[in-house]
Amino acid sequence: MARINRQFINFIKLSLLLVLVLVLVGVGSSAWAKTLLIYKGGYGGGYNYGDSRYDSVEGWSEKLDDAFGSSNITVTTDSSLDAYTTANITDFDAILVETGDLNGGADDALSVSDKAKLNAFIATGKRVVLTGENNSWSTWNTSITSLTAMDSATTVSSGDDSYDVLTTDASTIYYKSAGSASGTNGTALFGNRVSVIWGDSSNVLTVFDVNFNDDSYISNNDNSQYSTNIANWLFNA
């Protein structure tokens, strides 16, 4: 009888331990979950996250899904940040701003309101990636490089977390038809100003090429690794 009681007590202990482990795993998973807001530009040609040219196995869309989990990614539907305020936009952990419309109109630029919200977000130290393109997108490119972070003269190098994460195992990037950031502020990556780290907290990245991470070019040089690095950098803000 005593032996049965001991067995029963041991069974109860193991059951409670299992429940505790499951609870801790659940809490841990929740604690590690982070959210990404994607500003989806209105250009109809099909660019960036979720579009057909970026959805291959180990492609750009998959890399973002792997980092954040697709359920933790929110995509804007109206080419603006109108659905958010300078207060609640900071509920997200990271932001990816994709390309504009390429029609030469006023909506080819971030609005004053959008810039204010992005500036508020960047001021928290959270990370933002802004995507530009070649000179055909000049209005858009000027727009995304007019945020407050671009006024900072801060530069970084090896030993800085942003620099190290973004350049891990990546040294040569193939850009198809890239633009470049004007001026000298920020830290240029890979020997040119197509990709630049900005801000006092080094928490803003601009990339002036929409093709380096599409399915046709992501396998070139170190493009795939760089794409993984960007996704990880956003997640680990």
N, C-alpha and C positions, 0 to 999 in steps of 0.2 A: 504493500500500500504506500509506504514511504517512497519507494522507488518510482511509483506511478506519479505521486505528487511532485517529486523532483523533476520528472520528465515534463509534466504539465507546466510547471513553473518555468523550466528552461524554454519550452515552446512559446510561452507568453512573452518571455524576455526577447527571444529572437524575433517574434512578430512585432513587438514594439520597436525594436531596433530597425527592422525593415521599414516600418512606417516612418520612423524618424529620418532614415536615409532618403526615402522617396520625397518627403517634405522638403528636406534640405536641397535635393537636386532640383525640385520645382522652383524653390526660391532662388537658387543660384542661376537657373536658366532665365528666370524673369529679370533678375538683377543685371544679367549680361546683355539682355536685349536692348538694342539701340534703334533709333528711328532716323530715317533719311527722307527729306523733302526734295523732290525733283521739280524744278521749274521747267516745264516742257514748252519750248518755243513753238510758235504756230506754223513753222515752215512745213509744207506738205510733202516734201521730198523723202521724208523718212530718215531721221537721224537720231542716234543715241538710244538710250535705254528703252527696251521694249519694241523697237522697230525691227523690221525683218532683216536688215543688214547688220544687226548687232546681236543676233539671237542664236549663234552657233554654239555647239558644245565648247565650253571653256571660253566663250565669247564675253563681250563687255556686260551684257545684261546678266549673264550667269554669274559673273564675278561680283556684281553688286548684290545679287540675290544670295550668293554664298556668304558674303560678309554680313549683311543685315537681316536676311530672311525676307522673302517677297512680301510677306504680310506686314512688315515693318517699314515698307517703302510707300510713300504717298506721292502721287504724281498730279501736278496742277493740270487743269483742263482748259484754262482760258488764257494762256500765255501771260499770266500776271500773278502777283502775290496778293491780289485783292481780297482773297478769302481769309487773310491773316492780318494781325496787327503787329506793331513793334513789340508788344508784350507777349502775345501767345505764339509768335513764330519761334521764340526761343525755347518752346517746349520740345522742338526737334533737336536731335543730337548733331546733325550735319545737313548741309544743303548742297545740292548739285544744280547749277544753273546751266541749262542747255542753250542751244543757239536760237537766234531770232528768226525773223520771217523772210529775209532776203528779198524784200520788195522795194527797198529804198524809202519806205514811208516812215512816219513818226513812230509806228509801233515796232520799228526795228531797233528800238532802244528801250532800256529799262526806264520805267516811269520814275518821277521824283519820289512817289510813294514807295515803289519797289526798292529804290536805293536806300531810303530811310530804314526800311525793314531789314535789308541786308546789312547795313551799317550797324544797326542795333544788335543783330545776331553776331556779327563778327566781333563786336566789342566784348562779348561774353567770353571770347577765347575759343569758341567752337569753330569748326573747320568748314570752309566753303570752297568748292571748285566751280570755276566759271569757264565756259567753253566759247571760244571765238573761232575765227576762220581767216581766210585770206582777205585781200583788199576789197573783194566784192561785198564784204560784211563790215565795211569801215565804220558805218554809223553804230552798229552793234558793238564792234570792238572798242570804240571810244567810250561807249556807254558802260561797259563792264569794267573798264580800267579807270573810271572816274569815282570809284568808291574811296572812302576815307583811308582805307588800308594802303592804297597805292601812293599816298603822300609820305609814307614812312620810308626813311632812308636805311632802315635796318637790313642788314644782309646776314646770311648764315652760311655755314660750311659744314664739313664733316664733324660730327659730334653733336650737332643740333638734331633733335628728334625728327622734325619734319624733313630735313635734308636727307637724313639717313634712311628713313622709311621709304621715301619716294625714289631714292636712287639704289636701293638694295638690288644687287645682281642686275642692274640696268645701267648701261653706259652709252649705248648707241640706239637712237630712236629713228625710225623711218617715218617722215612726215610726207604726205602725198602732195599737198598744195597749201602750205601753211602760211599764216600771217605771223606777225611778231609784235611784241609789246614795245611801244615807243619809250624813250627816256632811258634812264640808268638806274632808277630805284628798283628795289627787289633783288632777288637772287635768281639769276638765269641758270637753268639746268641743261646739261648735255651740250654746252658750248654755244648755245644760241638763246634767243629770247622768245622762242615758241612756247616754252613752258617756264613760268616764273613764279617763285614763292614771294608773297608780299606780307607786309604788316609787322607791327612791333612784336606780335606773338607768333609770327610765321605761320599763320593759320588760314591763309588764302592762297589758292593756286589757280593761275590762268593757263589754259592750253589753247593755243590758236591753230587748232587743226581738228576737224570733225571726223577725219578718216583714219587716223593712226590706229584707232581701236575698233574699226569696223571689221566685218568678217573677211574682207579682201586683204587687209593689211596687218591685222593683229598678230599674224604669225611672222611678220618681217622683223629682223634684228631682235631688239629686246622689247618690242611693243607689247607683247603679252605680259611679260613680267612687270613692265611699267604700269599697265592697266590694273594688274593685281595690286601693285603697290598703292595706286591711287585709291582703290576700293578699301584697302586695309587702312590707309591713312585717314580716310573719312570716318571709318568705323572707330578707330582708336583715338578719336579726339578727346 
